[in-house]
Amino acid sequence: MLLLLGLARPAAATPEDILVASPAHPAQFVEDRYYSVFEDPSGRLPISQVSSPAYASRFATLAGTPLPPNIQHPRSIYWLRFTVRADEGPASDWYLELYDSHIGAATLFRPLGNAIPNQAQAYDSVLTGANYPFATRPLPYKNFLFDLPLRHGRPVTYYLRLHSDSPTSFRAMLHSGPGLLPEMSLQYWLLGGFYGILFIMLVYNLFLYFFLQEKSYLYYVFYVLSGALLFLSEDGLGFQYLWPGSAAVNHLIAVAAPVLLLLTFAQYARSFLDSAARLPHLDRTIHWVVSLSGALLVLDAAVIHSGFSFWLYLLPYGLLYYAAWQAYRGGLRAARYLLLAQALVAGSLGFLISRKLGIEFYNNAYTVYSLNVAFVVEVAVLSYALADKIKSLMDTTLLTQRRLLKQLRKRHQAQDQLVEQLRENQALKDQLNTELEALVAQRTDELRQQNETIAAQNRELLETNSLLALQSAAIEQLNHDLSRDLQDQKEARLQAREFDFGEFSQLYPDKDACLRYLADLKWQHGYRCRKCNHEKSCEAREPFARRCTRCRYVESATTGTLLQKCKFPIVKALYAVFLLHAHRGRYAPAELARVLELRPATSWAFAQKVLAALERRRQAPDYEEGESWTHVLFDDTANADMETLLETA
């Protein structure tokens, strides 16, 4: 993966050392003391102005400073100046190789001929970079390779103009012509072997997936493909051989390959470790962390361009490593291979991070390609881990099958014993059935005789029950007639005005009985709403009250009667109306208060209300002498007038 860091502008201008091109050293690493750097934030300075004496003091080396040899600001143009002197010896060609294949535009300015005094030095230029098709490169090589025309014994100053859309590093190597070709051939052979191993592992595991239908192999194939895509982007072989005409595709793959590698490895590791079943809580955490990290990586590559997105890989890879450790502790022995493989990759990434940070730490051919070696070893180890896991599952399956076979043998033996026992039981059963049949036949005869006796007795009982039923009906009819006569007698006595309060209380023992009596009298001819004259109603919450289905008006059983808003028990009030009607109003209020146990003022006020109603009833056109006392109950004319009088009493 590509790690991005920045370079701050040097604080003081210092001249660079002269790089000596000697046949004794056919390959030299261009250290930071051999070049000086100048940042052009505007990006518009031409070579004639940058190479002028006025700008010579603005170049400064990074030797002795803690600053890494990296590009910090993607919008700036960085000029690198370096001087090369060819040592005396056989004439040969020399080349400058830039290792970072993600530099967007790299232009080498080479001086033309001898400089004329008092005139500006003329330069020719060679332009290439990751933002241009591969055909623009001066030499068809995976890295940026420039021809350096040298003059023996005389130093030559070159200028390198760098511009990149993302932070990249400046790493260069000076090669002699005779030593470059063998090194290039060796690199291509080694990289070819590397991709060949990846291809073999990919095809091998793809066939295993088709045969075994194990999804872990398919995820492993996607992981190897993502890794191959990442390495093709990093070492430049993909741009050289697969998509040489599209710089946009090269840039897209460079951005997308690390994200795809993270996603595919996470899916493979989760499937390999069975984390959903073994570590469900950690598996959900890994899923969300990997998804969020992938989204942030895409956002940084498309919009932010921070150059520090490699830190986003630490948390998801760390969680996956922790999950492998937990799975190993939980009994999945194959997880140790995943731990080993990731440890090798982590170690090789340490060398890559040190180079990207500008730290000179074992920077040689072994550490540069250590990530390739580690990835090959990881691919082989993970493939072996999958095979070991499948073998472990198969061994477990075989062991389970053997245990099942043993259980089946024991079950067959038990079944044979059971069959023998069943045969013995069948013989005993046949013997018992024979004996039981004889006993059943004997018992059947006895039961038939008993049934005949019981049937005769049942006939006698039916005749007796018929007589008892007739007697019960007669008794029930007599009880009904007696109850009706008793009720009629009570009603007659009530109409004859012969009831005392005790007997009246037996006829109407409580408030509910009084309310039921009033409701039956009030709505015996049907319901009609007092507000809207609607004739349909339903039950209300108050006992024996009615609610209008149209206007929702609730009318109680006492509404519109002398008992409306009565301040004492309704049973006493009902009996007071009965007494005053029975004595035609000539009943002393004091005696009424004594009988009903009321205060004299309350008794007198209620008696006045009833007497007024009796008087109005006598004056009514439909008044009949000796009519029932219930006609007085529904005279509510005095309710409003007597309300204040009752409250005062």
C-alpha positions in Angstrom: 0.0 0.0 0.0 1.1 3.6 -0.5 2.1 5.6 2.6 2.1 9.3 2.2 4.1 11.9 4.1 5.0 15.5 3.6 8.1 17.7 3.3 8.3 21.1 5.0 10.3 23.9 3.3 14.0 24.0 4.4 14.9 26.7 6.9 18.4 27.6 5.6 19.9 27.4 2.1 22.9 25.0 1.9 24.7 23.7 -1.3 24.4 20.0 -2.2 27.4 17.7 -2.5 28.6 16.5 -5.9 27.6 13.0 -6.9 30.5 11.2 -8.5 29.6 8.7 -11.2 32.3 6.1 -11.1 32.5 2.7 -12.8 33.5 1.3 -9.5 30.0 2.0 -8.1 27.6 1.1 -11.0 24.6 1.7 -8.7 24.5 4.5 -6.1 21.6 5.6 -3.9 21.1 9.4 -4.2 21.2 10.4 -0.5 19.7 13.7 0.7 23.1 15.4 0.8 23.5 15.0 -3.0 20.4 17.2 -3.9 18.8 20.4 -2.7 15.1 21.3 -2.8 13.1 24.4 -3.6 9.3 24.7 -3.3 7.4 26.7 -5.8 3.8 27.3 -4.4 2.7 29.1 -7.5 3.8 26.4 -9.9 4.6 28.9 -12.6 8.4 29.4 -12.4 10.2 28.4 -15.6 13.6 26.7 -15.7 15.3 29.8 -16.9 14.3 31.6 -13.7 14.8 28.7 -11.3 18.3 28.0 -12.6 19.3 31.7 -12.5 21.8 33.0 -9.8 18.9 34.9 -8.1 17.3 31.5 -7.1 20.4 29.6 -6.4 20.4 30.6 -2.8 16.8 29.3 -2.3 17.8 25.7 -2.8 18.7 23.9 0.4 19.6 20.3 1.3 17.9 18.1 3.8 21.1 16.6 5.2 21.4 17.2 9.0 17.7 18.1 9.3 14.9 15.9 10.7 12.8 16.6 7.6 12.0 13.5 5.5 12.7 13.6 1.7 9.0 13.8 0.8 6.6 16.1 -1.0 4.2 17.8 1.5 2.0 20.1 -0.5 0.4 18.4 -3.6 -0.5 21.8 -5.1 3.1 23.0 -5.1 5.9 22.4 -7.6 9.1 21.0 -6.1 12.4 21.6 -7.8 15.3 19.3 -7.1 18.9 20.3 -8.0 21.7 17.8 -8.1 25.2 17.9 -9.7 26.9 14.8 -11.2 30.5 14.5 -12.1 31.8 11.6 -14.2 34.9 10.1 -12.9 37.9 9.5 -15.2 37.6 6.1 -16.7 35.9 4.2 -19.6 33.0 6.2 -21.1 29.6 4.7 -20.3 25.9 5.8 -20.2 24.4 6.8 -16.8 20.7 6.8 -15.8 18.7 8.3 -13.0 15.9 6.1 -11.6 13.0 7.4 -9.5 11.5 4.6 -7.3 8.2 6.2 -6.5 5.9 5.3 -9.4 3.1 7.5 -8.2 4.7 10.9 -9.0 2.1 12.7 -11.2 4.6 14.7 -13.4 8.4 14.5 -13.4 10.4 16.7 -15.8 14.2 16.4 -16.0 16.0 19.5 -17.3 19.4 18.7 -18.8 21.9 21.4 -19.8 22.7 21.8 -23.5 26.4 22.2 -24.6 28.8 24.6 -22.9 27.4 27.6 -21.1 28.2 31.0 -22.8 29.4 33.7 -20.4 26.9 36.3 -19.4 24.1 34.2 -21.0 21.5 31.9 -19.5 22.2 28.2 -19.7 19.9 26.4 -22.2 18.2 23.1 -21.1 16.3 20.4 -22.9 13.5 18.6 -20.9 12.1 15.1 -20.6 8.5 14.9 -19.3 6.9 11.8 -17.9 4.8 10.8 -14.9 1.9 8.8 -13.6 -0.5 11.4 -15.1 0.7 10.6 -18.6 0.4 7.4 -20.7 3.2 4.9 -20.4 4.4 5.7 -23.9 5.7 9.1 -22.7 8.5 7.6 -20.7 11.9 8.0 -22.3 12.8 4.4 -21.5 10.2 1.5 -21.3 10.8 0.6 -17.6 8.4 0.1 -14.7 10.0 3.1 -12.8 10.8 6.5 -14.1 14.2 6.3 -15.8 16.1 9.3 -17.3 19.2 9.3 -19.4 22.0 11.6 -17.9 24.5 12.9 -20.5 27.7 13.4 -18.5 31.0 15.1 -19.2 34.1 13.3 -18.0 35.9 15.2 -15.3 33.4 18.1 -15.3 30.3 18.5 -13.0 26.9 18.9 -14.7 23.9 20.3 -12.8 20.5 18.9 -13.4 17.1 20.2 -12.3 14.2 17.8 -11.6 10.7 19.4 -11.5 8.2 17.2 -9.5 4.4 17.6 -9.2 2.0 15.1 -7.7 -1.7 15.0 -6.9 -1.0 13.3 -3.6 2.0 13.4 -1.2 4.8 11.2 -2.5 8.5 10.6 -1.7 11.7 11.4 -3.6 13.9 8.3 -3.9 16.4 8.0 -6.7 19.2 5.7 -7.8 22.1 6.5 -10.2 22.9 3.5 -12.5 25.6 2.9 -15.0 24.5 1.5 -18.4 26.4 -1.8 -18.2 25.1 -2.5 -14.6 21.5 -1.4 -15.3 20.5 -4.1 -17.8 21.4 -7.1 -15.5 19.7 -5.5 -12.6 16.5 -4.8 -14.7 16.5 -8.3 -15.9 16.9 -9.7 -12.4 14.1 -7.5 -11.1 11.7 -8.6 -13.9 12.6 -12.2 -13.4 12.0 -12.0 -9.6 8.7 -10.1 -10.1 7.7 -12.6 -12.7 8.3 -15.4 -10.3 6.4 -13.5 -7.6 3.3 -13.1 -9.8 3.6 -16.6 -11.0 3.4 -17.9 -7.5 0.4 -15.7 -6.8 -1.3 -17.0 -10.0 -0.6 -20.7 -9.1 -2.0 -20.2 -5.6 -5.0 -18.4 -7.0 -5.9 -21.1 -9.5 -5.2 -23.8 -7.0 -7.5 -22.4 -4.4 -10.2 -21.5 -7.0 -10.3 -25.2 -8.0 -10.5 -26.1 -4.3 -13.5 -23.8 -4.0 -15.3 -25.5 -7.0 -14.6 -29.0 -5.5 -15.3 -28.3 -1.8 -17.8 -25.4 -2.1 -16.1 -23.8 0.9 -16.6 -20.0 0.8 -13.3 -19.4 2.6 -11.4 -20.4 -0.5 -13.4 -17.9 -2.6 -12.7 -15.1 -0.2 -9.0 -16.2 -0.3 -9.0 -16.0 -4.1 -10.4 -12.4 -3.9 -7.8 -11.5 -1.4 -5.0 -12.8 -3.6 -6.4 -10.9 -6.6 -6.6 -7.7 -4.5 -3.0 -8.2 -3.4 -1.8 -8.8 -6.9 -3.6 -5.6 -8.1 -1.9 -3.6 -5.3 1.5 -4.9 -6.2 0.9 -4.3 -9.9 0.1 -0.7 -9.1 3.1 -0.2 -6.7 5.8 -1.7 -8.8 4.6 -0.2 -12.0 4.2 -3.5 -14.0 0.5 -3.0 -14.3 1.0 0.4 -15.9 3.6 -1.0 -18.2 1.8 -4.1 -19.4 -1.9 -4.1 -18.5 -3.2 -0.5 -18.8 -0.3 1.5 -20.4 -2.7 3.9 -22.3 -4.8 5.0 -19.3 -3.2 7.1 -16.6 -6.7 7.5 -15.0 -7.1 3.8 -14.6 -3.6 3.6 -13.1 -4.5 6.3 -10.5 -7.8 4.6 -9.8 -6.3 1.2 -9.1 -3.6 2.8 -6.9 -6.3 4.3 -4.8 -8.8 1.4 -4.8 -6.4 -1.6 -4.4 -5.5 -1.0 -0.7 -9.2 -0.6 0.1 -10.1 -3.8 -1.8 -7.2 -5.6 0.0 -8.6 -4.5 3.4 -12.2 -5.5 2.6 -11.3 -8.9 1.0 -8.8 -9.8 3.8 -11.4 -8.8 6.5 -14.1 -11.0 4.8 -11.6 -13.9 4.4 -10.4 -13.6 8.0 -14.0 -13.5 9.4 -14.9 -16.6 7.3 -11.7 -18.5 8.2 -12.0 -17.8 11.9 -15.8 -18.4 12.0 -16.0 -15.2 14.0 -19.8 -14.8 13.6 -20.2 -18.0 15.6 -17.1 -18.0 17.8 -16.9 -14.2 18.5 -20.3 -12.7 17.7 -19.8 -9.3 19.5 -16.3 -8.9 18.1 -17.4 -9.9 14.7 -20.1 -7.1 14.6 -17.4 -4.6 15.8 -15.0 -5.7 13.0 -17.8 -5.4 10.4 -18.6 -1.8 11.3 -14.9 -0.8 11.8 -13.9 -2.2 8.4 -16.9 -0.6 6.7 -16.2 2.8 8.3 -12.5 2.6 7.5 -13.1 1.7 3.9 -15.6 4.7 3.6 -13.0 7.1 5.1 -10.3 5.8 2.9 -12.4 6.4 -0.2 -13.4 9.9 1.1 -9.7 10.8 1.7 -8.6 9.6 -1.7 -11.5 11.3 -3.6 -11.8 14.6 -1.7 -9.4 15.3 1.2 -6.0 14.1 -0.1 -4.5 14.2 3.4 -1.7 11.8 2.7 -2.0 10.2 6.1 -4.8 7.7 5.3 -2.5 4.8 6.0 -3.2 5.3 9.7 -6.8 4.2 9.0 -5.6 0.7 8.3 -4.2 0.1 11.8 -7.4 -0.3 13.7 -9.2 -2.8 11.4 -6.0 -4.9 10.9 -5.4 -4.8 14.6 -8.9 -6.0 15.4 -8.6 -8.8 12.9 -5.3 -9.8 14.5 -6.9 -9.7 17.9 -9.8 -11.8 16.6 -7.3 -14.4 15.4 -5.7 -14.5 18.8 -9.0 -14.9 20.5 -10.1 -17.7 18.1 -6.8 -19.5 18.7 -7.3 -19.2 22.5 -10.8 -20.5 21.9 -9.6 -23.8 20.3 -9.1 -23.0 16.6 -5.6 -24.2 16.2 -5.5 -23.2 12.5 -5.7 -19.5 13.6 -2.0 -19.7 14.5 -1.1 -19.7 10.8 -3.1 -16.5 10.3 -1.2 -14.9 13.2 2.1 -16.0 11.8 1.3 -14.7 8.3 0.1 -11.3 9.5 3.2 -11.0 11.7 5.4 -11.4 8.6 3.4 -8.8 6.7 3.5 -6.4 9.6 7.3 -6.7 9.9 7.7 -6.0 6.2 5.3 -3.0 6.4 7.6 -1.6 9.1 10.4 -1.3 6.5 8.0 0.3 4.0 6.7 2.8 6.6 10.3 3.7 7.6 11.1 4.5 3.9 7.9 6.6 3.5 8.8 8.5 6.7 12.3 9.2 5.4 14.0 7.1 8.0 17.2 5.5 6.9 16.7 2.1 8.3 18.0 -0.9 6.5 17.1 0.4 3.1 18.5 -2.2 0.8 17.2 -4.6 -1.9 16.0 -7.1 0.7 14.0 -4.7 2.7 12.6 -2.9 -0.4 11.1 -6.2 -1.7 10.4 -7.6 1.7 6.7 -6.9 1.4 6.6 -9.0 -1.8 8.3 -11.9 -0.1 6.1 -11.5 3.0 3.0 -11.5 0.9 4.1 -14.7 -1.0 4.8 -16.4 2.3 1.5 -15.1 3.7 -0.4 -16.5 0.7 1.4 -19.9 1.1 0.8 -20.0 4.8 -2.9 -19.0 4.5 -3.4 -21.6 1.8 -1.9 -24.2 4.1 -4.0 -22.8 7.0 -7.1 -23.4 4.9 -6.0 -26.9 4.1 -5.2 -27.5 7.8 -8.6 -26.2 8.8 -10.4 -28.4 6.2 -8.3 -31.4 7.4 -9.2 -30.6 11.0 -12.8 -30.5 10.0 -12.5 -33.7 8.1 -10.7 -35.4 11.0 -13.4 -34.2 13.4 -16.0 -35.5 10.9 -14.3 -38.9 10.7 -14.0 -39.1 14.5 -17.7 -38.2 14.8 -18.5 -40.9 12.2 -16.5 -43.5 14.1 -18.3 -42.6 17.3 -21.6 -42.8 15.4 -20.7 -46.3 14.0 -19.9 -47.5 17.5 -23.2 -46.2 18.7 -24.9 -47.8 15.8 -23.3 -51.2 16.6 -24.4 -50.9 20.2 -27.9 -49.9 19.0 -28.0 -52.9 16.7 -27.0 -55.2 19.6 -29.7 -53.6 21.8 -32.2 -54.0 18.9 -31.3 -57.8 18.6 -31.8 -58.2 22.4 -35.1 -56.2 22.1 -36.3 -58.5 19.3 -35.6 -61.6 21.3 -37.3 -60.1 24.3 -40.3 -59.2 22.0 -40.5 -62.8 20.9 -40.7 -64.0 24.5 -43.2 -61.3 25.2 -45.3 -62.4 22.2 -45.4 -66.0 23.4 -46.5 -64.8 26.9 -49.0 -62.5 25.3 -50.5 -65.4 23.2 -50.8 -67.5 26.4 -52.4 -64.6 28.3 -54.7 -63.8 25.4 -56.0 -67.4 25.4 -56.7 -67.3 29.2 -58.2 -63.8 28.9 -60.6 -64.9 26.1 -62.0 -67.6 28.3 -62.3 -65.2 31.3 -63.9 -62.5 29.0 -66.5 -65.0 27.7 -67.4 -66.0 31.3 -67.5 -62.4 32.4 -69.6 -61.4 29.4 -72.3 -63.8 30.3 -72.3 -62.5 33.9 -72.5 -58.9 32.6 -75.4 -59.7 30.2 -77.4 -61.0 33.1 -76.5 -58.0 35.2 -77.5 -55.6 32.3 -80.9 -57.3 32.0 -81.5 -56.7 35.7 -80.3 -53.1 35.5 -82.5 -52.5 32.5 -85.6 -53.6 34.4 -84.6 -51.4 37.3 -84.1 -48.5 34.9 -87.6 -48.9 33.5 -89.0 -48.7 37.1 -86.8 -45.6 37.8 -88.0 -43.9 34.6 -91.6 -44.4 35.7 -90.9 -43.0 39.1 -89.0 -40.0 37.6 -92.0 -39.2 35.5 -94.2 -39.1 38.5 -91.7 -36.9 40.4 -91.4 -34.6 37.4 -95.1 -34.0 37.4 -95.1 -33.4 41.1 -92.1 -30.9 40.8 -93.9 -29.0 38.1 -97.0 -28.7 40.2 -95.0 -27.5 43.2 -93.1 -25.0 41.1 -96.4 -23.7 39.7 -97.7 -23.3 43.3 -94.6 -21.5 44.3 -94.9 -19.1 41.4 -98.5 -18.5 42.2 -97.7 -17.8 45.8 -94.9 -15.4 44.9 -97.2 -13.6 42.5 -100.0 -13.4 45.0 -97.5 -12.1 47.6 -96.3 -9.4 45.2 -99.8 -8.5 44.2 -100.7 -8.3 47.9 -97.8 -5.9 48.5 -98.7 -3.8 45.6 -102.3 -3.7 46.7 -101.3 -2.7 50.2 -99.0 -0.1 48.7 -101.8 1.3 46.7 -104.1 1.1 49.7 -101.6 3.2 51.6 -101.1 0.6 54.4 -97.3 0.3 54.3 -95.0 1.4 57.1 -91.4 2.3 56.4 -90.1 -1.2 57.3 -92.3 -2.9 54.8 -91.6 -0.1 52.2 -87.8 -0.8 52.7 -88.3 -4.5 52.0 -90.0 -3.6 48.7 -87.4 -1.0 47.8 -84.4 -2.0 49.9 -81.7 0.3 48.5 -80.9 3.1 46.1 -80.5 0.8 43.0 -84.0 -0.7 43.6 -85.5 2.8 43.8 -83.6 4.0 40.7 -84.7 0.8 38.8 -88.3 1.6 39.8 -88.1 5.2 38.7 -86.4 4.2 35.4 -89.1 1.7 34.6 -91.9 4.2 35.3 -90.1 7.0 33.4 -89.4 5.2 30.2 -92.2 2.6 30.2 -93.5 4.2 27.0 -90.1 4.7 25.3 -87.2 7.1 25.6 -87.2 10.7 24.3 -84.2 13.1 24.8 -85.1 16.2 26.9 -82.8 18.3 24.7 -83.1 17.2 21.1 -86.2 14.8 21.3 -84.2 12.0 19.8 -85.7 8.6 20.5 -82.6 6.4 20.6 -80.3 6.0 23.6 -77.7 3.8 25.2 -76.6 3.0 28.7 -74.6 5.6 30.6 -72.0 5.2 33.4 -74.4 6.2 36.1 -76.7 3.3 37.1 -80.1 3.2 35.3 -79.2 6.5 33.4 -79.6 6.9 29.6 -77.3 8.6 27.1 -78.7 10.2 23.9 -77.0 8.7 20.8 -77.4 12.0 18.9 -76.4 14.8 21.3 -74.7 12.6 24.0 -76.9 14.2 26.7 -77.0 12.0 29.8 -80.3 11.8 31.7 -80.5 10.0 35.1 -83.5 8.2 36.5 -84.2 11.1 38.9 -84.1 13.8 36.3 -87.5 15.4 36.0 -88.8 13.9 39.2 -89.3 15.2 42.8 -86.3 13.2 43.8 -83.9 15.2 41.5 -81.0 16.7 43.6 -82.4 15.1 46.8 -80.0 15.7 49.7 -80.9 12.6 51.8 -81.3 8.9 50.9 -83.6 8.3 47.9 -85.4 5.4 49.8 -86.6 7.9 52.5 -87.5 10.5 49.9 -89.6 7.9 48.0 -91.4 6.8 51.2 -92.0 10.5 52.1 -93.8 11.1 48.8 -95.8 7.9 49.4 -96.8 9.0 52.9 -97.8 12.5 51.9 -99.8 11.3 48.9 -101.5 8.6 51.1 -102.6 11.2 53.7 -103.5 13.7 51.0 -100.9 16.1 52.3 -102.2 16.1 55.9 -99.2 14.6 57.5 -97.2 16.6 60.0 -93.6 17.4 58.9 -92.4 16.8 62.5 -93.9 13.3 62.4 -92.3 12.8 58.9 -88.9 13.8 60.3 -89.4 11.3 63.2 -90.4 8.4 61.0 -87.6 9.1 58.4 -85.0 10.2 61.0 -84.3 13.5 59.3 -83.7 17.0 60.5 -87.0 18.9 60.9 -85.8 21.6 58.5 -85.0 19.1 55.8 -88.3 17.2 56.4 -90.3 20.4 56.2 -88.6 21.7 53.0 -89.1 18.4 51.2 -92.7 18.2 52.4 -93.4 21.6 51.0 -92.0 20.5 47.7 -94.3 17.4 47.7 -97.4 19.3 48.8 -96.9 21.9 46.0 -96.7 19.0 43.5 -99.9 17.4 45.0 -101.7 20.7 44.6 -100.6 21.1 41.0 -101.7 17.5 40.3 -105.2 18.1 41.7 -105.5 21.1 39.4 -104.3 19.1 36.4 -107.0 18.4 33.7 -106.3 14.7 33.7 -106.5 14.3 37.5 -108.6 11.4 38.8 -109.6 10.9 42.4 -107.8 7.9 44.0 -105.1 7.8 41.3 -101.7 6.2 42.1 -99.1 8.2 44.0 -96.6 7.7 41.2 -98.2 10.5 39.2 -96.8 13.0 41.8 -93.2 11.7 41.3 -92.9 13.2 37.8 -94.0 16.7 38.7 -90.6 18.6 38.4 -92.0 22.1 38.2 -90.9 23.0 41.7 -87.4 21.5 41.4 -85.8 24.8 40.5 -87.8 26.8 43.0 -87.2 24.5 45.9 -83.5 23.9 45.3 -82.4 27.0 47.2 -84.9 26.1 50.0 -83.5 22.6 50.4 -79.9 23.8 50.4 -80.7 26.3 53.1 -82.5 23.7 55.2 
